[in-house]
Amino acid sequence: RAATRWGQTRCRGATAAMGDDAQKNVEFTNMWGARLRLPCDMPDDILKDAIQTFHEELGALQAEGKSYDDEDAGNASVGRIKKKFDEKWSPYWHVVVGRSYGAFATHETRHFCSFKVDNFAVMMYKTA
């Protein structure tokens, strides 16, 4: 287990500071259509699945004319992401989606990521 604010190790990719986070010395890299917050503590195959799954859910919500800003639709979408990850990568996953939040999470080693897609920040981690 690792207690972390944003992971323990760097994922592959070029780094860049973006937006308001640049003022806080936060680093990002672009991967699979997301701005991945560094450092990252997740294997590439799980990370790619997390980003692609979020893109799919975001697209499905937008096709219905909804957004994560709609509490019921957003909660249902986050629940589907969690269920998929619990089934595919074994329990117990936690998924947080929002526009701005702070967090401190205790997670299994190599099972934490934080990324941004459009105006949404996503944090996913697994606990035992």
C-alpha positions as CSV (number, residue, x, y, z in Angstrom):
1,R,0.0,0.0,0.0
2,A,1.0,3.5,-0.6
3,A,-0.3,6.7,0.9
4,T,-0.1,9.5,-1.7
5,R,-1.6,12.6,-3.0
6,W,-0.9,11.9,-6.7
7,G,1.1,8.6,-7.0
8,Q,4.7,7.6,-6.5
9,T,6.4,6.9,-9.8
10,R,6.5,8.6,-13.2
11,C,4.6,7.2,-16.2
12,R,6.2,7.3,-19.6
13,G,5.8,10.4,-21.8
14,A,6.9,14.0,-22.1
15,T,6.0,16.3,-19.3
16,A,4.3,19.7,-19.6
17,A,2.8,22.1,-17.1
18,M,-0.8,23.2,-17.9
19,G,-3.4,25.7,-16.9
20,D,-3.8,26.8,-13.3
21,D,-1.8,23.8,-12.1
22,A,1.3,25.3,-13.7
23,Q,1.3,27.9,-10.8
24,K,1.3,25.0,-8.3
25,N,4.3,23.2,-10.0
26,V,2.1,20.3,-11.1
27,E,3.4,18.3,-14.1
28,F,1.3,16.6,-16.8
29,T,1.9,14.4,-19.8
30,N,-0.5,13.8,-22.6
31,M,-1.5,10.1,-23.0
32,W,-4.4,8.5,-24.9
33,G,-6.3,11.8,-25.1
34,A,-6.0,12.8,-21.5
35,R,-3.7,15.1,-19.5
36,L,-2.1,12.6,-17.0
37,R,-1.0,14.1,-13.8
38,L,2.5,13.1,-12.7
39,P,3.8,11.3,-10.9
40,C,1.6,8.3,-11.9
41,D,1.5,4.9,-10.1
42,M,-0.3,2.6,-12.5
43,P,0.8,0.1,-15.2
44,D,0.2,1.4,-18.8
45,D,-2.4,-1.3,-19.7
46,I,-4.6,-0.4,-16.7
47,L,-4.0,3.3,-17.2
48,K,-4.9,3.1,-20.9
49,D,-8.1,1.2,-20.0
50,A,-9.0,3.9,-17.4
51,I,-8.6,6.7,-19.8
52,Q,-10.4,5.0,-22.7
53,T,-13.3,3.9,-20.4
54,F,-13.7,7.5,-19.2
55,H,-13.7,8.7,-22.8
56,E,-16.4,6.1,-23.6
57,E,-18.6,7.1,-20.6
58,L,-18.2,10.8,-21.4
59,G,-19.2,10.2,-25.0
60,A,-22.2,8.2,-24.0
61,L,-23.3,11.0,-21.6
62,Q,-22.9,13.6,-24.2
63,A,-24.8,11.6,-26.8
64,E,-27.7,11.6,-24.3
65,G,-27.4,15.4,-23.8
66,K,-26.1,14.9,-20.3
67,S,-22.9,15.6,-18.4
68,Y,-21.1,14.7,-15.2
69,D,-22.6,17.9,-13.9
70,D,-25.9,16.1,-13.8
71,E,-25.6,14.4,-10.5
72,D,-27.8,11.3,-11.3
73,A,-26.2,10.7,-14.7
74,G,-22.7,11.4,-13.4
75,N,-23.2,9.0,-10.5
76,A,-24.5,6.3,-12.8
77,S,-21.6,6.7,-15.1
78,V,-19.0,6.6,-12.3
79,G,-20.7,3.4,-11.0
80,R,-20.4,1.8,-14.4
81,I,-16.7,2.6,-14.5
82,K,-16.1,1.2,-11.0
83,K,-18.1,-2.0,-11.8
84,K,-16.0,-2.5,-15.0
85,F,-12.8,-2.1,-13.2
86,D,-13.8,-4.3,-10.3
87,E,-14.7,-7.1,-12.8
88,K,-11.8,-6.6,-15.1
89,W,-8.9,-5.7,-12.7
90,S,-10.3,-7.2,-9.4
91,P,-12.0,-5.2,-6.6
92,Y,-11.9,-2.6,-4.9
93,W,-11.7,0.4,-7.2
94,H,-12.7,4.0,-6.3
95,V,-13.5,6.5,-9.0
96,V,-13.8,10.3,-8.5
97,V,-14.9,12.7,-11.2
98,G,-15.2,16.4,-10.8
99,R,-14.1,19.8,-11.9
100,S,-11.9,20.7,-8.9
101,Y,-11.1,18.8,-5.7
102,G,-8.4,17.9,-3.4
103,A,-7.7,14.3,-2.2
104,F,-5.4,12.2,-0.2
105,A,-5.8,8.4,-0.8
106,T,-4.3,5.2,0.5
107,H,-4.1,2.8,-2.3
108,E,-2.5,-0.4,-3.5
109,T,0.9,0.1,-4.9
110,R,0.8,0.6,-8.7
111,H,-3.0,1.2,-8.7
112,F,-3.4,5.0,-8.7
113,C,-3.9,7.6,-11.5
114,S,-5.2,11.2,-11.8
115,F,-6.0,12.7,-15.2
116,K,-8.0,15.4,-16.9
117,V,-10.3,15.1,-20.0
118,D,-12.0,18.3,-21.2
119,N,-12.9,20.2,-18.0
120,F,-13.2,17.1,-15.8
121,A,-10.6,15.8,-13.4
122,V,-10.6,12.0,-12.8
123,M,-8.9,10.1,-10.0
124,M,-9.0,6.3,-9.9
125,Y,-7.3,4.0,-7.3
126,K,-7.6,0.5,-5.9
127,T,-7.7,-0.5,-2.3
128,A,-7.4,-4.0,-0.8
